[in-house]
Every structure is written in C-alpha cells, then in structure tokens.
Amino acid sequence: MDYKYGEFTSNQIADIKHLLQKKIFFLLLIVDPETRENYEVNVTEAFEEVLQTLSGFNSLLNNPVEVVDISCKLSAALEEYSKGIEFNYKKYRRLILGAGKEVESIKEV
C-alpha cells in the first residue's frame, strides 16, 4: 500500500520528526568520550537504523529536499567516525548536530 503525505496529520509528522531527532542525537551520546562508556551499542548499526528510519520517512513524505542534506551529514559523520585513530570528534559532533537541526526544516504541511 502506498501512503501519501496527506494521509498523516501534522501531529503525526511532528512526532516522527521528534523521534528522528532523538535517534540522531543518540549518535552523539554513543560516541562522546564522556558518555560512550554508558552505552553498549554498535555505532555502525545505530547509524544504519537512523538511515533506515530516514529513508522510510523520506518515502512517506514524497522525498522532501531537506532529507538529502540530513542524509549527507549523517553519511559524512559515519565516515568521520570510521577514520579510527584520525577520528575528529568535533567535526563528527558538528555534522550530527547539523543533521538533527535540519530535521526541523522538513515541512509538516
């Protein structure tokens, strides 16, 4: 069954945007040097889950342009994380925060 954007209320869209932001910001907690010890999470799998959620959201909303920027920032953050010893947490953090902020710009109407 194909869903169209008009089949969802603004509140439902706002709720999924909020959930998506929480999942994106969770990517900070599991990598942050001060909090990562509190989580036993595979970072790559966490990214995959966020990207799958984003992909589904993208399809349901008929491919809003903002999703491209979010996906690019998340992919760049994962790439930065994957650098191992050359990993730059500040760059990673900026990308994750940018992706989370961009979620707010997805139109609800």
PDB file as gemmi writes it, atoms N, CA and C in Angstrom:
CRYST1    1.000    1.000    1.000  90.00  90.00  90.00 P 1                      
ATOM      1  N   MET A   1       0.850  -1.184   0.000  1.00  0.00           N  
ATOM      2  CA  MET A   1       0.000   0.000   0.000  1.00  0.00           C  
ATOM      3  C   MET A   1       0.890   1.240   0.000  1.00  0.00           C  
ATOM      4  N   ASP A   2       0.645   2.154  -0.905  1.00  0.00           N  
ATOM      5  CA  ASP A   2       1.380   3.410  -0.954  1.00  0.00           C  
ATOM      6  C   ASP A   2       0.698   4.438  -0.076  1.00  0.00           C  
ATOM      7  N   TYR A   3       1.488   5.054   0.782  1.00  0.00           N  
ATOM      8  CA  TYR A   3       0.973   6.118   1.625  1.00  0.00           C  
ATOM      9  C   TYR A   3       1.331   7.449   0.996  1.00  0.00           C  
ATOM     10  N   LYS A   4       0.493   8.380   1.160  1.00  0.00           N  
ATOM     11  CA  LYS A   4       0.751   9.731   0.684  1.00  0.00           C  
ATOM     12  C   LYS A   4       0.788  10.658   1.881  1.00  0.00           C  
ATOM     13  N   TYR A   5       1.517  11.739   1.719  1.00  0.00           N  
ATOM     14  CA  TYR A   5       1.693  12.695   2.798  1.00  0.00           C  
ATOM     15  C   TYR A   5       0.366  13.153   3.382  1.00  0.00           C  
ATOM     16  N   GLY A   6      -0.645  13.354   2.553  1.00  0.00           N  
ATOM     17  CA  GLY A   6      -1.931  13.852   3.016  1.00  0.00           C  
ATOM     18  C   GLY A   6      -2.651  12.926   3.978  1.00  0.00           C  
ATOM     19  N   GLU A   7      -2.202  11.681   4.074  1.00  0.00           N  
ATOM     20  CA  GLU A   7      -2.844  10.715   4.953  1.00  0.00           C  
ATOM     21  C   GLU A   7      -2.370  10.828   6.404  1.00  0.00           C  
ATOM     22  N   PHE A   8      -1.443  11.719   6.667  1.00  0.00           N  
ATOM     23  CA  PHE A   8      -0.901  11.875   8.002  1.00  0.00           C  
ATOM     24  C   PHE A   8      -1.228  13.263   8.530  1.00  0.00           C  
ATOM     25  N   THR A   9      -1.482  13.333   9.818  1.00  0.00           N  
ATOM     26  CA  THR A   9      -1.752  14.631  10.424  1.00  0.00           C  
ATOM     27  C   THR A   9      -0.446  15.345  10.714  1.00  0.00           C  
ATOM     28  N   SER A  10      -0.535  16.641  10.910  1.00  0.00           N  
ATOM     29  CA  SER A  10       0.657  17.419  11.277  1.00  0.00           C  
ATOM     30  C   SER A  10       1.264  16.905  12.567  1.00  0.00           C  
ATOM     31  N   ASN A  11       0.414  16.488  13.499  1.00  0.00           N  
ATOM     32  CA  ASN A  11       0.927  15.963  14.773  1.00  0.00           C  
ATOM     33  C   ASN A  11       1.715  14.684  14.568  1.00  0.00           C  
ATOM     34  N   GLN A  12       1.243  13.823  13.666  1.00  0.00           N  
ATOM     35  CA  GLN A  12       1.966  12.586  13.398  1.00  0.00           C  
ATOM     36  C   GLN A  12       3.325  12.886  12.766  1.00  0.00           C  
ATOM     37  N   ILE A  13       3.350  13.819  11.850  1.00  0.00           N  
ATOM     38  CA  ILE A  13       4.606  14.195  11.210  1.00  0.00           C  
ATOM     39  C   ILE A  13       5.553  14.812  12.248  1.00  0.00           C  
ATOM     40  N   ALA A  14       5.020  15.676  13.095  1.00  0.00           N  
ATOM     41  CA  ALA A  14       5.842  16.297  14.145  1.00  0.00           C  
ATOM     42  C   ALA A  14       6.405  15.231  15.087  1.00  0.00           C  
ATOM     43  N   ASP A  15       5.603  14.234  15.417  1.00  0.00           N  
ATOM     44  CA  ASP A  15       6.063  13.167  16.314  1.00  0.00           C  
ATOM     45  C   ASP A  15       7.202  12.365  15.696  1.00  0.00           C  
ATOM     46  N   ILE A  16       7.080  12.032  14.416  1.00  0.00           N  
ATOM     47  CA  ILE A  16       8.144  11.251  13.785  1.00  0.00           C  
ATOM     48  C   ILE A  16       9.396  12.098  13.602  1.00  0.00           C  
ATOM     49  N   LYS A  17       9.228  13.379  13.359  1.00  0.00           N  
ATOM     50  CA  LYS A  17      10.396  14.267  13.278  1.00  0.00           C  
ATOM     51  C   LYS A  17      11.116  14.299  14.621  1.00  0.00           C  
ATOM     52  N   HIS A  18      10.350  14.377  15.695  1.00  0.00           N  
ATOM     53  CA  HIS A  18      10.942  14.392  17.032  1.00  0.00           C  
ATOM     54  C   HIS A  18      11.673  13.074  17.312  1.00  0.00           C  
ATOM     55  N   LEU A  19      11.069  11.964  16.957  1.00  0.00           N  
ATOM     56  CA  LEU A  19      11.701  10.659  17.142  1.00  0.00           C  
ATOM     57  C   LEU A  19      12.987  10.564  16.324  1.00  0.00           C  
ATOM     58  N   LEU A  20      12.940  11.048  15.095  1.00  0.00           N  
ATOM     59  CA  LEU A  20      14.120  11.034  14.241  1.00  0.00           C  
ATOM     60  C   LEU A  20      15.243  11.874  14.848  1.00  0.00           C  
ATOM     61  N   GLN A  21      14.892  13.043  15.366  1.00  0.00           N  
ATOM     62  CA  GLN A  21      15.903  13.883  16.022  1.00  0.00           C  
ATOM     63  C   GLN A  21      16.520  13.165  17.216  1.00  0.00           C  
ATOM     64  N   LYS A  22      15.701  12.503  18.021  1.00  0.00           N  
ATOM     65  CA  LYS A  22      16.216  11.780  19.179  1.00  0.00           C  
ATOM     66  C   LYS A  22      17.202  10.696  18.754  1.00  0.00           C  
ATOM     67  N   LYS A  23      16.857   9.985  17.676  1.00  0.00           N  
ATOM     68  CA  LYS A  23      17.747   8.935  17.187  1.00  0.00           C  
ATOM     69  C   LYS A  23      19.052   9.528  16.674  1.00  0.00           C  
ATOM     70  N   ILE A  24      18.975  10.661  16.008  1.00  0.00           N  
ATOM     71  CA  ILE A  24      20.180  11.320  15.501  1.00  0.00           C  
ATOM     72  C   ILE A  24      21.045  11.798  16.666  1.00  0.00           C  
ATOM     73  N   PHE A  25      20.443  12.434  17.642  1.00  0.00           N  
ATOM     74  CA  PHE A  25      21.223  12.947  18.775  1.00  0.00           C  
ATOM     75  C   PHE A  25      21.778  11.821  19.649  1.00  0.00           C  
ATOM     76  N   PHE A  26      21.125  10.661  19.620  1.00  0.00           N  
ATOM     77  CA  PHE A  26      21.655   9.491  20.329  1.00  0.00           C  
ATOM     78  C   PHE A  26      23.024   9.108  19.758  1.00  0.00           C  
ATOM     79  N   LEU A  27      23.221   9.376  18.468  1.00  0.00           N  
ATOM     80  CA  LEU A  27      24.516   9.093  17.838  1.00  0.00           C  
ATOM     81  C   LEU A  27      25.641   9.903  18.471  1.00  0.00           C  
ATOM     82  N   LEU A  28      25.301  11.011  19.095  1.00  0.00           N  
ATOM     83  CA  LEU A  28      26.301  11.782  19.845  1.00  0.00           C  
ATOM     84  C   LEU A  28      26.671  11.072  21.141  1.00  0.00           C  
ATOM     85  N   LEU A  29      25.665  10.645  21.868  1.00  0.00           N  
ATOM     86  CA  LEU A  29      25.895  10.027  23.175  1.00  0.00           C  
ATOM     87  C   LEU A  29      26.744   8.767  23.099  1.00  0.00           C  
ATOM     88  N   ILE A  30      26.530   7.981  22.050  1.00  0.00           N  
ATOM     89  CA  ILE A  30      27.245   6.703  21.972  1.00  0.00           C  
ATOM     90  C   ILE A  30      28.683   6.852  21.481  1.00  0.00           C  
ATOM     91  N   VAL A  31      29.054   8.075  21.071  1.00  0.00           N  
ATOM     92  CA  VAL A  31      30.420   8.321  20.604  1.00  0.00           C  
ATOM     93  C   VAL A  31      31.155   9.325  21.492  1.00  0.00           C  
ATOM     94  N   ASP A  32      30.420  10.174  22.181  1.00  0.00           N  
ATOM     95  CA  ASP A  32      31.013  11.203  23.039  1.00  0.00           C  
ATOM     96  C   ASP A  32      31.955  10.554  24.055  1.00  0.00           C  
ATOM     97  N   PRO A  33      33.193  11.033  24.124  1.00  0.00           N  
ATOM     98  CA  PRO A  33      34.166  10.460  25.062  1.00  0.00           C  
ATOM     99  C   PRO A  33      33.694  10.453  26.519  1.00  0.00           C  
ATOM    100  N   GLU A  34      32.807  11.373  26.865  1.00  0.00           N  
ATOM    101  CA  GLU A  34      32.348  11.456  28.254  1.00  0.00           C  
ATOM    102  C   GLU A  34      31.146  10.559  28.555  1.00  0.00           C  
ATOM    103  N   THR A  35      30.444  10.078  27.532  1.00  0.00           N  
ATOM    104  CA  THR A  35      29.237   9.282  27.768  1.00  0.00           C  
ATOM    105  C   THR A  35      29.249   7.907  27.109  1.00  0.00           C  
ATOM    106  N   ARG A  36      30.163   7.652  26.199  1.00  0.00           N  
ATOM    107  CA  ARG A  36      30.115   6.405  25.426  1.00  0.00           C  
ATOM    108  C   ARG A  36      30.238   5.147  26.277  1.00  0.00           C  
ATOM    109  N   GLU A  37      30.886   5.263  27.422  1.00  0.00           N  
ATOM    110  CA  GLU A  37      31.026   4.094  28.299  1.00  0.00           C  
ATOM    111  C   GLU A  37      29.694   3.642  28.882  1.00  0.00           C  
ATOM    112  N   ASN A  38      28.697   4.511  28.859  1.00  0.00           N  
ATOM    113  CA  ASN A  38      27.379   4.179  29.391  1.00  0.00           C  
ATOM    114  C   ASN A  38      26.533   3.366  28.419  1.00  0.00           C  
ATOM    115  N   TYR A  39      27.032   3.174  27.192  1.00  0.00           N  
ATOM    116  CA  TYR A  39      26.243   2.509  26.149  1.00  0.00           C  
ATOM    117  C   TYR A  39      27.046   1.380  25.516  1.00  0.00           C  
ATOM    118  N   GLU A  40      26.386   0.250  25.378  1.00  0.00           N  
ATOM    119  CA  GLU A  40      26.983  -0.872  24.665  1.00  0.00           C  
ATOM    120  C   GLU A  40      26.228  -0.999  23.343  1.00  0.00           C  
ATOM    121  N   VAL A  41      26.574  -0.115  22.415  1.00  0.00           N  
ATOM    122  CA  VAL A  41      25.871  -0.031  21.145  1.00  0.00           C  
ATOM    123  C   VAL A  41      26.883  -0.087  20.012  1.00  0.00           C  
ATOM    124  N   ASN A  42      26.538  -0.827  18.977  1.00  0.00           N  
ATOM    125  CA  ASN A  42      27.350  -0.835  17.767  1.00  0.00           C  
ATOM    126  C   ASN A  42      27.016   0.441  17.006  1.00  0.00           C  
ATOM    127  N   VAL A  43      27.976   1.318  16.866  1.00  0.00           N  
ATOM    128  CA  VAL A  43      27.748   2.633  16.266  1.00  0.00           C  
ATOM    129  C   VAL A  43      27.294   2.503  14.813  1.00  0.00           C  
ATOM    130  N   THR A  44      27.928   1.622  14.072  1.00  0.00           N  
ATOM    131  CA  THR A  44      27.551   1.444  12.666  1.00  0.00           C  
ATOM    132  C   THR A  44      26.106   0.984  12.550  1.00  0.00           C  
ATOM    133  N   GLU A  45      25.693   0.060  13.397  1.00  0.00           N  
ATOM    134  CA  GLU A  45      24.308  -0.409  13.378  1.00  0.00           C  
ATOM    135  C   GLU A  45      23.342   0.700  13.787  1.00  0.00           C  
ATOM    136  N   ALA A  46      23.744   1.540  14.713  1.00  0.00           N  
ATOM    137  CA  ALA A  46      22.896   2.664  15.130  1.00  0.00           C  
ATOM    138  C   ALA A  46      22.703   3.631  13.960  1.00  0.00           C  
ATOM    139  N   PHE A  47      23.775   3.880  13.214  1.00  0.00           N  
ATOM    140  CA  PHE A  47      23.665   4.731  12.029  1.00  0.00           C  
ATOM    141  C   PHE A  47      22.724   4.104  11.004  1.00  0.00           C  
ATOM    142  N   GLU A  48      22.864   2.790  10.786  1.00  0.00           N  
ATOM    143  CA  GLU A  48      22.012   2.100   9.818  1.00  0.00           C  
ATOM    144  C   GLU A  48      20.538   2.232  10.199  1.00  0.00           C  
ATOM    145  N   GLU A  49      20.250   2.119  11.480  1.00  0.00           N  
ATOM    146  CA  GLU A  49      18.869   2.251  11.941  1.00  0.00           C  
ATOM    147  C   GLU A  49      18.330   3.654  11.672  1.00  0.00           C  
ATOM    148  N   VAL A  50      19.140   4.669  11.965  1.00  0.00           N  
ATOM    149  CA  VAL A  50      18.720   6.050  11.723  1.00  0.00           C  
ATOM    150  C   VAL A  50      18.498   6.279  10.229  1.00  0.00           C  
ATOM    151  N   LEU A  51      19.422   5.795   9.419  1.00  0.00           N  
ATOM    152  CA  LEU A  51      19.311   5.989   7.975  1.00  0.00           C  
ATOM    153  C   LEU A  51      18.111   5.240   7.394  1.00  0.00           C  
ATOM    154  N   GLN A  52      17.778   4.074   7.941  1.00  0.00           N  
ATOM    155  CA  GLN A  52      16.583   3.345   7.500  1.00  0.00           C  
ATOM    156  C   GLN A  52      15.318   4.102   7.877  1.00  0.00           C  
ATOM    157  N   THR A  53      15.280   4.628   9.089  1.00  0.00           N  
ATOM    158  CA  THR A  53      14.134   5.427   9.521  1.00  0.00           C  
ATOM    159  C   THR A  53      13.985   6.650   8.621  1.00  0.00           C  
ATOM    160  N   LEU A  54      15.087   7.298   8.344  1.00  0.00           N  
ATOM    161  CA  LEU A  54      15.074   8.474   7.479  1.00  0.00           C  
ATOM    162  C   LEU A  54      14.607   8.119   6.068  1.00  0.00           C  
ATOM    163  N   SER A  55      15.037   6.991   5.567  1.00  0.00           N  
ATOM    164  CA  SER A  55      14.631   6.545   4.238  1.00  0.00           C  
ATOM    165  C   SER A  55      13.119   6.305   4.175  1.00  0.00           C  
ATOM    166  N   GLY A  56      12.593   5.653   5.202  1.00  0.00           N  
ATOM    167  CA  GLY A  56      11.145   5.428   5.248  1.00  0.00           C  
ATOM    168  C   GLY A  56      10.376   6.732   5.345  1.00  0.00           C  
ATOM    169  N   PHE A  57      10.854   7.630   6.168  1.00  0.00           N  
ATOM    170  CA  PHE A  57      10.234   8.944   6.329  1.00  0.00           C  
ATOM    171  C   PHE A  57      10.272   9.694   5.002  1.00  0.00           C  
ATOM    172  N   ASN A  58      11.395   9.593   4.322  1.00  0.00           N  
ATOM    173  CA  ASN A  58      11.572  10.239   3.029  1.00  0.00           C  
ATOM    174  C   ASN A  58      10.520   9.748   2.027  1.00  0.00           C  
ATOM    175  N   SER A  59      10.326   8.444   1.983  1.00  0.00           N  
ATOM    176  CA  SER A  59       9.347   7.870   1.064  1.00  0.00           C  
ATOM    177  C   SER A  59       7.930   8.311   1.401  1.00  0.00           C  
ATOM    178  N   LEU A  60       7.597   8.292   2.669  1.00  0.00           N  
ATOM    179  CA  LEU A  60       6.244   8.672   3.083  1.00  0.00           C  
ATOM    180  C   LEU A  60       5.915  10.124   2.772  1.00  0.00           C  
ATOM    181  N   LEU A  61       6.934  10.979   2.827  1.00  0.00           N  
ATOM    182  CA  LEU A  61       6.698  12.406   2.600  1.00  0.00           C  
ATOM    183  C   LEU A  61       7.010  12.843   1.169  1.00  0.00           C  
ATOM    184  N   ASN A  62       7.131  11.855   0.267  1.00  0.00           N  
ATOM    185  CA  ASN A  62       7.390  12.152  -1.144  1.00  0.00           C  
ATOM    186  C   ASN A  62       8.697  12.903  -1.366  1.00  0.00           C  
ATOM    187  N   ASN A  63       9.746  12.455  -0.699  1.00  0.00           N  
ATOM    188  CA  ASN A  63      11.113  12.906  -0.936  1.00  0.00           C  
ATOM    189  C   ASN A  63      11.361  14.400  -0.725  1.00  0.00           C  
ATOM    190  N   PRO A  64      11.129  14.904   0.473  1.00  0.00           N  
ATOM    191  CA  PRO A  64      11.430  16.320   0.707  1.00  0.00           C  
ATOM    192  C   PRO A  64      12.928  16.580   0.562  1.00  0.00           C  
ATOM    193  N   VAL A  65      13.263  17.701  -0.020  1.00  0.00           N  
ATOM    194  CA  VAL A  65      14.658  18.030  -0.318  1.00  0.00           C  
ATOM    195  C   VAL A  65      15.531  18.069   0.941  1.00  0.00           C  
ATOM    196  N   GLU A  66      14.968  18.406   2.073  1.00  0.00           N  
ATOM    197  CA  GLU A  66      15.746  18.500   3.317  1.00  0.00           C  
ATOM    198  C   GLU A  66      16.370  17.158   3.705  1.00  0.00           C  
ATOM    199  N   VAL A  67      15.743  16.072   3.300  1.00  0.00           N  
ATOM    200  CA  VAL A  67      16.247  14.750   3.663  1.00  0.00           C  
ATOM    201  C   VAL A  67      17.602  14.477   3.017  1.00  0.00           C  
ATOM    202  N   VAL A  68      17.841  15.064   1.855  1.00  0.00           N  
ATOM    203  CA  VAL A  68      19.135  14.885   1.191  1.00  0.00           C  
ATOM    204  C   VAL A  68      20.247  15.462   2.064  1.00  0.00           C  
ATOM    205  N   ASP A  69      20.045  16.650   2.583  1.00  0.00           N  
ATOM    206  CA  ASP A  69      21.054  17.276   3.432  1.00  0.00           C  
ATOM    207  C   ASP A  69      21.272  16.476   4.713  1.00  0.00           C  
ATOM    208  N   ILE A  70      20.200  16.006   5.303  1.00  0.00           N  
ATOM    209  CA  ILE A  70      20.313  15.201   6.526  1.00  0.00           C  
ATOM    210  C   ILE A  70      21.113  13.933   6.239  1.00  0.00           C  
ATOM    211  N   SER A  71      20.773  13.257   5.158  1.00  0.00           N  
ATOM    212  CA  SER A  71      21.469  12.022   4.788  1.00  0.00           C  
ATOM    213  C   SER A  71      22.945  12.270   4.524  1.00  0.00           C  
ATOM    214  N   CYS A  72      23.243  13.358   3.836  1.00  0.00           N  
ATOM    215  CA  CYS A  72      24.652  13.693   3.548  1.00  0.00           C  
ATOM    216  C   CYS A  72      25.432  13.934   4.832  1.00  0.00           C  
ATOM    217  N   LYS A  73      24.839  14.673   5.760  1.00  0.00           N  
ATOM    218  CA  LYS A  73      25.528  14.963   7.023  1.00  0.00           C  
ATOM    219  C   LYS A  73      25.732  13.695   7.850  1.00  0.00           C  
ATOM    220  N   LEU A  74      24.722  12.834   7.867  1.00  0.00           N  
ATOM    221  CA  LEU A  74      24.855  11.582   8.612  1.00  0.00           C  
ATOM    222  C   LEU A  74      25.908  10.679   7.978  1.00  0.00           C  
ATOM    223  N   SER A  75      25.925  10.607   6.664  1.00  0.00           N  
ATOM    224  CA  SER A  75      26.931   9.794   5.970  1.00  0.00           C  
ATOM    225  C   SER A  75      28.331  10.331   6.227  1.00  0.00           C  
ATOM    226  N   ALA A  76      28.478  11.640   6.216  1.00  0.00           N  
ATOM    227  CA  ALA A  76      29.781  12.252   6.497  1.00  0.00           C  
ATOM    228  C   ALA A  76      30.204  11.984   7.941  1.00  0.00           C  
ATOM    229  N   ALA A  77      29.255  12.022   8.861  1.00  0.00           N  
ATOM    230  CA  ALA A  77      29.570  11.740  10.268  1.00  0.00           C  
ATOM    231  C   ALA A  77      30.023  10.291  10.443  1.00  0.00           C  
ATOM    232  N   LEU A  78      29.334   9.370   9.784  1.00  0.00           N  
ATOM    233  CA  LEU A  78      29.732   7.963   9.864  1.00  0.00           C  
ATOM    234  C   LEU A  78      31.116   7.762   9.254  1.00  0.00           C  
ATOM    235  N   GLU A  79      31.365   8.424   8.155  1.00  0.00           N  
ATOM    236  CA  GLU A  79      32.680   8.352   7.521  1.00  0.00           C  
ATOM    237  C   GLU A  79      33.760   8.894   8.464  1.00  0.00           C  
ATOM    238  N   GLU A  80      33.458  10.011   9.123  1.00  0.00           N  
ATOM    239  CA  GLU A  80      34.410  10.585  10.085  1.00  0.00           C  
ATOM    240  C   GLU A  80      34.662   9.606  11.230  1.00  0.00           C  
ATOM    241  N   TYR A  81      33.595   9.024  11.763  1.00  0.00           N  
ATOM    242  CA  TYR A  81      33.729   8.060  12.862  1.00  0.00           C  
ATOM    243  C   TYR A  81      34.594   6.870  12.446  1.00  0.00           C  
ATOM    244  N   SER A  82      34.460   6.462  11.202  1.00  0.00           N  
ATOM    245  CA  SER A  82      35.160   5.277  10.700  1.00  0.00           C  
ATOM    246  C   SER A  82      36.650   5.497  10.477  1.00  0.00           C  
ATOM    247  N   LYS A  83      37.127   6.703  10.653  1.00  0.00           N  
ATOM    248  CA  LYS A  83      38.545   7.003  10.445  1.00  0.00           C  
ATOM    249  C   LYS A  83      39.451   6.409  11.510  1.00  0.00           C  
ATOM    250  N   GLY A  84      38.854   5.900  12.580  1.00  0.00           N  
ATOM    251  CA  GLY A  84      39.663   5.281  13.633  1.00  0.00           C  
ATOM    252  C   GLY A  84      40.489   6.293  14.384  1.00  0.00           C  
ATOM    253  N   ILE A  85      41.795   6.125  14.371  1.00  0.00           N  
ATOM    254  CA  ILE A  85      42.693   6.977  15.155  1.00  0.00           C  
ATOM    255  C   ILE A  85      42.669   8.437  14.687  1.00  0.00           C  
ATOM    256  N   GLU A  86      42.310   8.674  13.440  1.00  0.00           N  
ATOM    257  CA  GLU A  86      42.253  10.033  12.899  1.00  0.00           C  
ATOM    258  C   GLU A  86      40.881  10.684  13.105  1.00  0.00           C  
ATOM    259  N   PHE A  87      39.995   9.998  13.815  1.00  0.00           N  
ATOM    260  CA  PHE A  87      38.640  10.481  14.078  1.00  0.00           C  
ATOM    261  C   PHE A  87      38.676  11.832  14.786  1.00  0.00           C  
ATOM    262  N   ASN A  88      37.890  12.778  14.263  1.00  0.00           N  
ATOM    263  CA  ASN A  88      37.796  14.119  14.830  1.00  0.00           C  
ATOM    264  C   ASN A  88      36.399  14.277  15.433  1.00  0.00           C  
ATOM    265  N   TYR A  89      36.316  14.158  16.761  1.00  0.00           N  
ATOM    266  CA  TYR A  89      35.014  14.209  17.423  1.00  0.00           C  
ATOM    267  C   TYR A  89      34.293  15.537  17.186  1.00  0.00           C  
ATOM    268  N   LYS A  90      35.027  16.643  17.178  1.00  0.00           N  
ATOM    269  CA  LYS A  90      34.384  17.948  16.985  1.00  0.00           C  
ATOM    270  C   LYS A  90      33.707  18.036  15.618  1.00  0.00           C  
ATOM    271  N   LYS A  91      34.362  17.536  14.604  1.00  0.00           N  
ATOM    272  CA  LYS A  91      33.777  17.520  13.259  1.00  0.00           C  
ATOM    273  C   LYS A  91      32.552  16.610  13.243  1.00  0.00           C  
ATOM    274  N   TYR A  92      32.670  15.431  13.853  1.00  0.00           N  
ATOM    275  CA  TYR A  92      31.562  14.477  13.956  1.00  0.00           C  
ATOM    276  C   TYR A  92      30.368  15.128  14.660  1.00  0.00           C  
ATOM    277  N   ARG A  93      30.639  15.773  15.766  1.00  0.00           N  
ATOM    278  CA  ARG A  93      29.589  16.417  16.560  1.00  0.00           C  
ATOM    279  C   ARG A  93      28.863  17.491  15.751  1.00  0.00           C  
ATOM    280  N   ARG A  94      29.632  18.300  15.036  1.00  0.00           N  
ATOM    281  CA  ARG A  94      29.046  19.366  14.218  1.00  0.00           C  
ATOM    282  C   ARG A  94      28.120  18.781  13.140  1.00  0.00           C  
ATOM    283  N   LEU A  95      28.546  17.700  12.517  1.00  0.00           N  
ATOM    284  CA  LEU A  95      27.733  17.050  11.484  1.00  0.00           C  
ATOM    285  C   LEU A  95      26.438  16.469  12.069  1.00  0.00           C  
ATOM    286  N   ILE A  96      26.548  15.820  13.222  1.00  0.00           N  
ATOM    287  CA  ILE A  96      25.357  15.231  13.857  1.00  0.00           C  
ATOM    288  C   ILE A  96      24.396  16.333  14.294  1.00  0.00           C  
ATOM    289  N   LEU A  97      24.914  17.375  14.911  1.00  0.00           N  
ATOM    290  CA  LEU A  97      24.042  18.476  15.331  1.00  0.00           C  
ATOM    291  C   LEU A  97      23.387  19.144  14.124  1.00  0.00           C  
ATOM    292  N   GLY A  98      24.126  19.285  13.043  1.00  0.00           N  
ATOM    293  CA  GLY A  98      23.567  19.864  11.824  1.00  0.00           C  
ATOM    294  C   GLY A  98      22.464  19.007  11.247  1.00  0.00           C  
ATOM    295  N   ALA A  99      22.653  17.699  11.241  1.00  0.00           N  
ATOM    296  CA  ALA A  99      21.622  16.787  10.740  1.00  0.00           C  
ATOM    297  C   ALA A  99      20.373  16.862  11.607  1.00  0.00           C  
ATOM    298  N   GLY A 100      20.564  16.867  12.918  1.00  0.00           N  
ATOM    299  CA  GLY A 100      19.424  16.953  13.831  1.00  0.00           C  
ATOM    300  C   GLY A 100      18.663  18.251  13.673  1.00  0.00           C  
ATOM    301  N   LYS A 101      19.379  19.329  13.504  1.00  0.00           N  
ATOM    302  CA  LYS A 101      18.751  20.637  13.316  1.00  0.00           C  
ATOM    303  C   LYS A 101      17.974  20.683  11.998  1.00  0.00           C  
ATOM    304  N   GLU A 102      18.533  20.076  10.971  1.00  0.00           N  
ATOM    305  CA  GLU A 102      17.893  20.079   9.648  1.00  0.00           C  
ATOM    306  C   GLU A 102      16.539  19.364   9.664  1.00  0.00           C  
ATOM    307  N   VAL A 103      16.358  18.412  10.570  1.00  0.00           N  
ATOM    308  CA  VAL A 103      15.074  17.705  10.676  1.00  0.00           C  
ATOM    309  C   VAL A 103      13.942  18.704  10.918  1.00  0.00           C  
ATOM    310  N   GLU A 104      14.243  19.747  11.683  1.00  0.00           N  
ATOM    311  CA  GLU A 104      13.219  20.765  11.976  1.00  0.00           C  
ATOM    312  C   GLU A 104      12.706  21.454  10.724  1.00  0.00           C  
ATOM    313  N   SER A 105      13.515  21.507   9.679  1.00  0.00           N  
ATOM    314  CA  SER A 105      13.121  22.243   8.474  1.00  0.00           C  
ATOM    315  C   SER A 105      12.210  21.442   7.536  1.00  0.00           C  
ATOM    316  N   ILE A 106      12.026  20.145   7.828  1.00  0.00           N  
ATOM    317  CA  ILE A 106      11.111  19.352   6.996  1.00  0.00           C  
ATOM    318  C   ILE A 106       9.700  19.876   7.205  1.00  0.00           C  
ATOM    319  N   LYS A 107       9.050  20.177   6.115  1.00  0.00           N  
ATOM    320  CA  LYS A 107       7.708  20.764   6.173  1.00  0.00           C  
ATOM    321  C   LYS A 107       6.684  19.764   6.706  1.00  0.00           C  
ATOM    322  N   GLU A 108       5.813  20.251   7.560  1.00  0.00           N  
ATOM    323  CA  GLU A 108       4.765  19.399   8.135  1.00  0.00           C  
ATOM    324  C   GLU A 108       3.435  19.584   7.405  1.00  0.00           C  
ATOM    325  N   VAL A 109       3.355  20.557   6.550  1.00  0.00           N  
ATOM    326  CA  VAL A 109       2.089  20.827   5.869  1.00  0.00           C  
ATOM    327  C   VAL A 109       2.254  20.610   4.386  1.00  0.00           C  
TER     328      VAL A 109                                                      
END                                                                             
